[in-house]
Amino acid sequence: MSTEPAYAPAANLLRRALGHFATGVTVITSVGPDGEPVGTTATAVASLSLDPALLLVCLDWRSATLGAIAGHRAFAVNVLAHGQEALSINFARRGEAAMWAEVAYDRWPSGNPRLEGALAGIDCALEDVLTGGDHEIVIGRVREVGTDPQGRPPLLHWCGRYAGLEHR
Ligand SMILES: Cc1cc2nc3c(=O)[nH]c(=O)nc-3n(C[C@H](O)[C@H](O)[C@H](O)COP(=O)(O)O)c2cc1C
């Protein structure tokens, strides 16, 4: 008898199907209860509203970063540039302080880390958190934005691998 949970095949198929939806890659940053920076790699990020200025991020309910956001009541979205795969891999590790040792960043006035070399930084106050199955839909009210003046290309994620723009 298979020991696979009944939902496993559907989850794998859903992940494979949605993997075809190419996305940018972000690192969501916030501040832990001890004042230390926290961050997680996330592709489930979307704009939500222009007036008021809202965006959303979907985070696994087990995410250490989600817990920090709930406490700090703020977070920042860092949109990664082509060539920043190492940052994406680094922040896909779970809640280890060591992941910040080699990372260059400064801070928004909110305290949220702003990663050096990111294409865009969007600093948000926590507006709301809604439950969506095994994830939480984290809604941010945009406080400050910064964008790359050089128009460098983005890091993309597609079918489980990193990619870049082929046609520009
Ligand atoms: C390319 C990529 C995209 C990811 N997107 C998300 C996402 O949108 N939401 C999420 O909860 N986890 C996502 N993850 C997984 C988290 O980065 C990973 O579980 C991380 O260890 C969570 O760290 P934390 O517990 O310290 O917050 C993604 C990972 C990768 C590599």
The ligand as a Gaussian input file, in Angstrom:
#p B3LYP/6-31G(d) Opt

LIG

0 1
 C       11.853000      30.156000      -6.383000
 C       11.183000      29.984000      -5.045000
 C        9.943000      30.575000      -4.826000
 C        9.294000      30.441000      -3.590000
 N        8.090000      31.057000      -3.393000
 C        7.483000      30.959000      -2.188000
 C        6.251000      31.655000      -1.946000
 O        5.738000      32.381000      -2.802000
 N        5.667000      31.512000      -0.720000
 C        6.229000      30.723000       0.270000
 O        5.646000      30.623000       1.366000
 N        7.405000      30.056000       0.070000
 C        8.041000      30.178000      -1.130000
 N        9.230000      29.536000      -1.335000
 C        9.773000      28.694000      -0.275000
 C       10.444000      29.512000       0.854000
 O       11.421000      30.403000       0.330000
 C       11.109000      28.539000       1.845000
 O       10.139000      27.667000       2.376000
 C       11.849000      29.236000       2.994000
 O       12.651000      28.268000       3.632000
 C       10.946000      29.843000       4.051000
 O       11.802000      30.521000       4.965000
 P       11.293000      31.079000       6.367000
 O       10.624000      29.948000       7.111000
 O       12.572000      31.532000       7.042000
 O       10.354000      32.228000       6.110000
 C        9.893000      29.674000      -2.560000
 C       11.165000      29.091000      -2.785000
 C       11.786000      29.249000      -4.006000
 C       13.143000      28.631000      -4.216000

